């Protein structure tokens, strides 16, 4: 078969006889690519077949010999009878070795990947029995999907034939040191034992760290070793050149950037060859970031305000309404005071999870003697603004005859008085006794599922989880006649403070993730993002959990079903909470329902048309400079003057900063160095204005700066940087010297220059004139523009935002040009 078909078409990748040569080819090719970018390692090592790739690039084996060894290794292993098993266990090598005694001829340790990460391999019934014993002792286990029991006694039948191949190749001392050592890797015996013995990945990392290695790059099709690395070496950086289900080019360049920022030299010029990109020097001084504000607490002093403290991280105060059987909880939420909410994003916006609203409702129920939530309907997502915060109210109504109480949760942005309802529901008078427990773990018949890449796939659909919400660690599935069951282990990051929460919303949210996982797994590319919006029968039995066992039951087709029920237990299997039913509905990442309604409006500049009355040209006009543009002479009666002194006594001094014609779409036709042109022009304009302002002969006069295309009046016009910089400078001067300076931006139409006297007579200080029509800038409220949409930021687009008018535009333009 063609190796190219295997690598790029996936033909035969389920057979180790093809997988091993494919891995070797990909890893060597990626190594050569990285090498071409100026990245040459100090040491190399590998995991299983990866160590043969490392031996070749280190110079131990020629390419021909390495290919012979790899091909023979895969072919001989493929020829063995299928069967056996491999199980990854969370236990030490010593603990596993104790259980292997007496079974050495049937099972062995296949890999030691970390202090408590071991893989056992061999005859299936023995491997399964040992794994079960470890599970009963409290160790986590995970069966690997393999065709053969690699690195085990079941490899013995091929060792002699493989030794004949290895003994026939030549070994050379490595040009790049290897973790295993020169004597070992230059021995045929080492590579024969390599097939049968354990992969000592943890030992290799320890040796490399002892040798001073602090940066590790994984070269292969995924980041499996990168994930295991920090457990072995805590004070080093790990990065993978490729990641499964991620864009290859972007992932490789990102890894290169990671290396660069970690202090490794990268030959960027080689990477940029043929792209027209060049290197630009950055400032030599460090950026100083100082915070002059004290950290704001999420709760204020409710007692001094005549209220009672709510004792909940998202609710600050509680008030019982006088003369009514109602209770109001109040709070303030922001991305600053509740940073963990900012890790829960949909379409680039921080979305308060429904589980947080549930926890707030449960706290309100405690206040009024209710136990749990009978029902809650999310009517509109609660979005936190990027800056500022929102006021929150949770209102509990009077007691009903059934013992229930209705409640509603509203929010209002701080600069507004309009309240938005986000959820309504009923508090339950009592909670049912729990009728479940999850002590058998995982339950019989449950099949383990790989969760690698789950959160990355969610991010591809616009649903981005930060570390706090990435709580789904282990997952099993069990299918039945009526539907599917998912069993999961979820946990909060270490040291997360859960004080005041019934269940921390991030942990509660992770308990729903198996439902999302099922939708992705069963729907594939047709996956539609679902958000929970109807919750029924929520009961809380215990508080303070930081890790949970979860059972999610989906009736019917997991891909088509929108509802599920959820049971939560502690790590011993005892009930913590349950949700009788949670129903979800499809949502788009750019749906209006989840837009940031609390962000309010921003003020932007609109160019508004104004009428000016025709008027004669009064007083003496002087044109300063020798601009080659003679059109101004044809329209205005002006005297040309070389110097400011020659223009003394003029009522109106005109200075022209010519640029490209306004209204040209997109491209800016500049010549020469745009940065130098802007610098020189702004310096000259600053000197002119300074001299003119202090010269008493011009006290009663006005300075008119005429530019072309310096401002964008229409949506398709790109401003001329030179003129825009002049505008930025002179706007500042206008604020200090009112009624002395006029900014006029014109096009090539002679009528635009002809209207200048009327503009001065009308008293306008900033105008843009197009075809004789006068417009002036006015502040107008504008809705926030969503720059995250694919139509505005396609693949490869860099969005640069800058402030301070022309300065920001100049910096952005410089970056894009260079």
N, C-alpha and C positions, 0 to 999 in steps of 0.2 A: 504493500500500500504506500501511497504517497504521504510522506510526513507532513507536507503542506496541507493535504486534505484532513489529516488528523488534527493538526493544530488549529486551522482556521474553519474547518467544517465540523469538528467534533466527531468525526468518523472513528469509532473504535476506542473512544476515551473511557469507556466502561471496562476496558480490558487492560490489565497492567502491562501486557506486552507492548501496547501502544502508548499508554500513559507515561511510562518511564522515559522513553525516547522523546516524547513531546515535551515533558517537563524539562529535560536536559537541554533541548534545543531552545526553548523559550528563555530559560535562565541564562544560558550563555549569550544569547542575542541581547538580552537586556543588560547584561554585564558590559558587553562591548559598547552598547549605546551610552551607558553611564560613563564608561571610560572615555568616549569621544567628547564628553562634556567636561573633561578635565577632572573627573572624580576617580582617583585611584586609591584603593583601600590599603591600609597598613596590615590588615589581617583578613583572612577569609575562613569561613567554615560553612557547614551545611547540615541539613536535616535529611537523613536517609539518602534518596537519590540526589538530593541537593548537594551532598558532600562530594559526589563524583563530579558534578558541575564545578564546584569550588576547586577540586583538585586539578581539573583541566585549566581553568583560568589562572591558577597559581603557577602553572608550568610543570606540575608533576606528571601529567599525561598529555601527549600530543592529541590533537583533535581526532585523528584517525583511531588511535588507541582508545581514547575515551569513548568514542562512538561504538567501537567493538565491544567494550566492556558493558556499556549501558544496554546495548541491544541484546547481548547474551543474558544479562541479568533479567531483563524484562521477559525475554522469550522463555527462559527456564522456569521462572516463577509462574508464568501463565500456563505452562505445561503441567504444573502440579494439579492434583485433584482439588476442585473447589470445595470450600468448607472451612471449618474453624471459625473463630470469632476474635474480635478485638474490642476491649472495653477500656475507656478512659476513666480513671478513678481519682478522686480527690483524697489522696492519702500519701504518706511518706513511703520511700522505697523500702525502708526497714519493715514497716507494717505489712506491706505487700509481700515481701520476701518471706516473712514468717508463715503466711498462708500458702506459699508455693512449695514449702518443704514436703517432699514425698511425691510431688507431681512434676519434677524437673524434666522428665522425658515427654511430657504432654503439654506443658504450658510454661511460659517464661515472661520476663519483663521485656516489652518491645521498645519502650522509650521512657526516659526520665526527663520530662520537660520542665520541671520546676521542683521546688522543695516539697510540694504536696500535689504534684501533677505527674501521675504515672500511667502508662498504658500496659495492660496485660494482654497476651496473645497466645493462642494455641487451640487445643481441642475444645469444641464449643461447650460441652456439658461441664467440663472442669472450669473453664473461664466464667461461665454463667454462675456456677456455684460459688466461686471465690468472690465474684462481684456482689452476689446476694449477701454473703457473709459481711462484706464491707459495708453494704447498705444498711444492714441491721445494726451495725456499730455506729451508724450516724454519718457515714461518708457518702458523698454524692458520687453517682456513677452515670456513665453515658456510653451506650453501645455505639461503635463506629460502623458505618456502612462500608464494608470491604468485601472483595471476592475471595481473598485468601488471608490466612493468619500470618502476616509478614513478621519478620524478626522473631521467629518462634521455632520450637523444635520441628514444626511441620515443614520447615525449609531444608531440613537435613538431606533429603534425597537429591537435591540439585547441587550440593556444595562441591563434590568432586569434579563434576563437569564444569562448573563455574571456575574452579581453581585452575583447570587446564587452560581456560581462556586468559585468566589474569596472569598466570605464570608466563604467558607468551608475549606480554607487552613490556615495554621499557619504562622504567620510572626515573625521574630526575628530581634533584633537589628543588623545592618550591622557590620561585622567584619572589612570591608573596607568601609570608609565613602563614601556616595554617594552625588552627587551634589544637588539632590533634597531635602536632609535633612532626618533625621531619622524618624521624626514624619509623614512626608508625605508617604515615601515608606513603612512604616509599617501599613498603613491604606488601607483597602479594597476600600474605596471611591476613593482614589488616582488612583488606577488602573482601576476603572470603568470610571472615568472622562478621564483617559488616552486614552481610545478608542474614545471618543467624542471630547475632547478638543484639543488645539493646542500643538504641540511639541515645548517646549521652549529651543531649543538647544542653541541659543545665550545667554540666561540667564544662562544656566548651565556653559558654558565656562567662562562667566564673574565671576561667583561665584568661580570657580576653580582657575582662575588667581588671584582673590583677596585672596585666601587661599595660594598663593605662588607657584602654579603649573606652571612650565615653559616647561615641556615636555609632549606631548600628543601622544599616540599611538592608531591608529584606528584598531580595531579588527573586521574584516569582509571580505567579498569577494572582496572588491574594496576600492578605496581611495576617496570616495565621500565626507566624512566629513573632511578629511585632506585638500581637496581643499577649503572647506568653512572656515576652522579654522582661517587662518591668517587674514581674514576680521574682525574677532571678537577679536583676541588676536595677536597683531602685534609683540610682543617681546617674542614669544615662538616658539619652534620647533615642527613640526608636521610630523609624519611618519605613513605610512600604512603598516600593516603586510602582506597584500596581494594586488595585483593589477590585474584587469581584463586583460586577454591576455598577462600576463607576467609569466615567469617561477615561479612556486610557491616556490620552495626551495630557489632559488636565491633571490627572493623578500623578503622572511622571514628573511634570514640571513643578507641581506642588511639593513633591518629595524633594526635588532639587532645591527649591526655595527653603524648605525646612532644613536641609543640610547647610545651606548658606547662612541662615540665621543662627544655626547651632555652632558656627565658627569654622566650617570646612570650606576650603577654597574651591570655587566652581569657575570653570572657563565659560563665562556667559557669552563672550564674543563668538565662540563656536556655535553655541545654541542659537544665537541671533543671526547667524550667517544667512543671507538671502531674504531677511524679513524687513530690511530697512530700519530696524530698531538700532539705537545706539545707547551707550551708557551716559548717564548724566550725573555729575557730582552733586551730592547732597551737602547741606550745610555742615561745616566741621564742628559746630558746637552741638551739644546734646539738647534735646527738647526737655524743658523743665515742666513737669506737671505737678502743680501744687493745689491742694484743695483747701480753700479758706472757709468752708462751711462745716459746722459740726454735723455728724451723722444724725439724721432725723429719726426719732422713734416712731414706730407704727401706731403707738397709742399715746393719747394725751392724758392730762389730769382731769378725769371725768368728775371726780368728787368735788373739786373746787368750782366746777361749772354747775353744781346742783344736780348731778346725775350719778348713776352708779356705774362702776367699772364692769364691762361686759366679760372680761377675762377670756377673750378669744382673740387670736392673732389677727383676725380680719374684721372684728367688731370692737369698737373702742368703748362705747357707752350704751346703757340701757335706761329707758325712761318708761315708767308706768303712767299712762294718761289719767289725769285726775278726773274722777266722775265717770269713768268708762272702763270697761273690762278689756282694754287694749294695751299692748306693749310695743314700744318702738326701740329697735336697736339701730345705732348709727356707727359709721366708721368711715375711714378714708383709705382708699387704695391707690397705689402708684407703683410704677416700675422701680422706684427708688426704695420705698419702704417695704415692698413685697417683691424683692428681686427674683425669687423663685418663680413667680407667675410669668415673668418675662422670658422664661425658658419654655413656655408653652405657646407656640406661635402657629397661627394659621394665616397664610398669605402675607407673612411679614409683620403681623400684628400680635401683640401679647394678648392672649385670650384667657380670661379667668375660666378654669375648667368647671364643668357642671358639678364635679365632686366637691368643689369648694363651696358652691351654693348649697349643696346637700349638708355639708358639715356646719355651715352657718345656721341652716334650718334646724338641725339637731340641737345645736346650742340654744336656739330660741325655744325649742320644745322643753328643754330642761328647766328654763326659767318659769314656764307656765304649767309645769307638771305633766307634760306630754312625753311620750316615749316613742321616738322614731317618726318617720314620715310616711304617711299613707300614699301620697302622690305628690309629685312635683313636675310641672311642665315648664320647660325652658322656652320662653316666648321670643327672646332676642339675646344673642350672645353679648356678654359683658367684655368690652375691649378696653384695655388700659392704654392711655395715651403715651406717646413716646416721652413727653415732658409734662410735668404737672400731675394732677391726680383727679380722682372722681370721688364725690361723696356718695355713700351707700346708706340706704335705709332698708331695714327688714321690719315690716309691720305685721304683728300677730293680732288677729281680730278676736272678737268675743267668743266665749265658749258656746258651742252648738249643743243641741239636745242629745246628739249622738256621742258627745264627748270630744269631738274633733274641733280643731281650730284652723281657720283659713289663714294663710300667710302670703305675703308678696314681697319680692325683693326688687328695689328700684335703685337707679344710680342717676347722678346729675353731675355734669362737668362743673368744675369750680368757677368758671367764668359765666355760667348760665343758670337759669332757674327752671329749665325744662327737664322734668324727670322722665326717665325711660324705664319701663317695666321689663325686667329680665326673667322673672320666674314667678309662678303662682303655684299654690298647692295646699295640702291639708296635713296638719300634724296629727299623729295617731294618739289616741288616749292611752294605749298600752302596747307593749311589744309581745309577740308570740314567743313561746319557748323555742329555742333552737332545736331542730330535728335533723341535724347533720353533724358529722365530724369527719376529719380528714387525716386520721392517724395512720391508715395504710397508705404509704407514700413511696413511690407513686403507685396508684391503684393497679391491680392486676389487669393485664390486657392493654395497658396504655403504651403507645409507641412514641419514643422520643422524637422530637422535631428540632431541626437546626434553626436557631433564631438569628444567625449571622446575617447582617445586612437589612434586618427588619426596619430599624429606625431610619436607615438611609433611604429605603424605598418609600417610607412615609414622607420623608423630606422631598423626594421627587414629586410628590403630589401636593406640595405646599404645606404639609403639616410637619413642623419642625419641633423636635423635642430636645431640650438641653439635658445636661447630666442628671438634674434632679428628677426628670420625668422618664428617664431611660431605665425603668425599674424591672422590666421583664428579662429574667436571666435564663430560666430553664422552662421547657414546655413539653408536654406530652399530649397525645390525642388518642381518643378511643371512640370509634364509630359504633353505633347501634342501629337497630331497626327504625327508631324514631328520630334519629338525628346524631349530632356529634357532641362529645364532651371534651373539654380542654382542661388540663391540669397544669398549673403554672406555679413557679416560685418567683415572687416579686420582692424587691427590697429597696429601701431608701439608701442614698449614699451615706457612708459612715459619718457619724457625728452630727447628723441632721437633728435639729431641735424640733420635737413634736409637742412641746408644752402648749396646752390650751386646745389642741385639736382633738376631736373624737378619733378620727383617722386622718392622718395628714393627706390633704387632697392629692398630692403627687403620688403617694402610695396607692390611694384609692383609685386614681386614674389608671395607674399601671395594671390594676386588677382587671380592667376592662380591655386591656390590650390583646389578650388572646382572641377576643371577638374580632378585632381589627385584623389580627394575623390570619384568622380563618378566612376573612373576606379576601385578603390579598392572595392567600395560597390557593383558594378555590376559583377566584375570578381571574387571576393572572393579569394580563395587560388591560382587561376590561374593568379593573378595580375602580370602584367609585367611593370616594371618601364619605364616611358616615359620622355624624355627630350625635351623641345621645341627647334626646330632647324630652322624653317622657320616662319618668322613674316611678316605679310602684313598689310598695312594700319594703321600705328600707328600715332595717332594725340594726341597732348597734348593741353588742353584748360586752365588749371590752374595749379599753382605750390604751393609747400609748404604743401601739405596734410600730415597729420599724421594718419588719419583714413578715411576709404572709405566704401561706399556701392558698391557692385559689382554684376553685372549680367553676367553669363557665359552661353552661348547657345551652346548646342551640338546637331548637326543634326544627326538623326538616333540613332543606338544602342550606348549608352554611354560607354559600355565596349569595343566595337570594334572600335569606331570612334577615329581617331587620331588628328582631328582638332576641334577647337572651336572658337567662337568670344567672345570678352570680352568688357564690358562697365564699366567704373569707374565713380562714382559720389561722391560728398562730403556728409557730414552728413545731409545736407538739401536736397539732391537728385539732385543737380546741376552738370552738366557734368564736369569731370576732365580730362578724357582721354578715348580713345577707341582703340581697336585692331580689325581690320576687320577680321583677321584670324591668328591663331597661330597653327602651326602643329608640332606634336611631333613624335618622333621615339623611339623605344625600345632601352634600354641601360642596360648593365650589370654592376654591381658595380665593377667588376674586368676587365672590357673591356679595351683593350690597348688604346682605344681612349681617355680615361680619366686618364691615368697614368701621374704621375708627371714628364713630360719631362723636366721641368726646374730645377729639383733637380741635374742634372748632374751625374757624376760618383763619387763613393767613391773608395779610394784605400784600397785594402785588401791584405792579405798575401797569395801568392801562393808559393808552394814548387816546385821548378824547378830542374830537374835532371841535374847533372854535371858529367863530366868524371875526374877521378883523376888517375895519373900515379902510378903504384906500385913502392914502394920504400922501402929500408931497414929501420930498426929502428935505427936512429942515436942518439947518446948521451945517457945519463943516465935517465931512467924513474923511478919514485917513485910512489907507490900507498899508499895514506894516509888513515889510518883507518883500521878497522877489519871487513869489510863487509863480511857476510856469503857467498856472491856470489863469487865463485872461478873461474868462467868461464873466467875472465879477465886474470888469470894466464896462462890459456891454450892457449891464443892467443897472448898476449903481454909479452915481457920480462920485468918484473917489479920487483922492490924490495918493499916489504911491510914495511911500517913504521907506528909506533904508533902515533908519535907526529911530528909536523912541524919541530922541531929542528933536529930530526933524519934524515929528508929528505933533510937537507942542502946540497947544491951543485948539486942537481938534475936539469937536463935540462928541464924535463917535469914532473910536479906534477899532478897526476891523483887523483881526488876525485869522489867517486861513490855515487850517490843518487838513490838507487834502488827503483823501483816502480813496478806496475803491467806491464805485457807485453803489448807493444803497439798493436793497431789494434783490440782490443776486442770491439765488438759492444755494444754500449749503457751502460751496467752496469759497474760500477767501483768496483772491489772487494777489498775494503779497510777493515781493521780491526782496532778496537779501535776508538778513537776520532780523526776524520780527522782534525778538527780545531787545536787540540793540536799538532798533528803530523806536520802540516804545520808550526805552530808557532815554534816548537822546531827545525825543520830542517832549516828554514830560519835564525833563530838566530845563529845556529851553522855555517851555510855557511857564514853569514856576519862576524862573528868573525874570521873565517879562512881567508877570503879574506883580511880583514883589517890587520891581522898579516903578511900575505904573502907579501902584497904590501909594507909594511914598512921595511921588512927584506932585507937588502942589499945583502944577499947571494943568493937571487932569482931574482936579477935585470935582468939578461939575460934569465931567464927561462919563461916558460909559464904554466899556470894553465889550465888543461882540466877537466871540470865538465861533468861526464857521467851520463845520466839519462835514464830511460826506460819509454816510453809512455808519456813524458811530453808535447809533441806537437802533434797536430792532423794533420797528413799529408794527410790522406784521408777523405772523407766526412762522413764516418760512425764511425770514431774513436773518443772516448771521452778521453780527456787528464787526466793524473794522476795529482791530485792537488798538491801533495808534490813536484814532479818534476817541474810542471808548476810554482810554487811559486819560486823555485830556479832559473829558467830561468828568471822570471821577475826581481829578484834581480840582477843577474849577467849581464843582458843586460844593466842595468844602470851602473854597474861597467865598462863594456866594453866601454861605451861612454866616460868615464873619463880616461880610461887607454887602449888606442888602442893597438892591437897586443899582449896583455898580457894574455888574457883570451879566451878560446875556449869552446863553448857549443856544446856537442855532444849527441844527443838522439838516442838510438839504440833499436833494438828488441832482441829477444832471439837467433837469428842466429849468430853463431860464426864468420861468414864472416863479419858481421857488425863491430865487434870490431877489426878484422884484418885490416880493411881499415883505422883505425885511424891515423897511421903514414903518410899515403899518404895525408890524409886530412890536417894534420899539414904542410906538405911540400908544399901543394897547397896554403896555406895561408887563408883558410876559417875559419871564427870565429864562425859561427853558422851553424850546419848541422843536418839533420835528416837522419839516415842510416837505411834502411830496406832491409834485405836479401843481404847486401853488396852493395846496390845501394845508392849513395849519392845524397841527395837533399839539396838545400839551399833556404832560404826565399828571395822572391823578391816582391816588391810592384807592384801590377797590378790593373788597373782600373776595378771596378766591378759595375754592375748595382745595383741599390737599390733593396733589397729583400723585397717583399711585405709580411710582417709577419701578415697581417690582414686576409689573405685568410683562408677559413675554413679548407683547407687541412693542413695548418701549425699551426693554432691555434684552435683546436677543442674545443668543450664545456668543460669547466673545466680546460683548460690549463692556466698556469701562465707564461708569458713571462718576463724574467728578463734580462736586459742588464747592463753590467758593463764595466767600462773603466780601464785603468792602468793595462792591461794585467792580470797577475795572481791575483792581488788584487780584480778586478771585478769578476773573475771566483770564487775566494775563497768565496766572499760574497754571490754570487748566489748559490754556492754549499751548503753553510751553511744554507741559507734560505730553500732550497729545502729539505735538510736532516732533519732540525729541524722541 
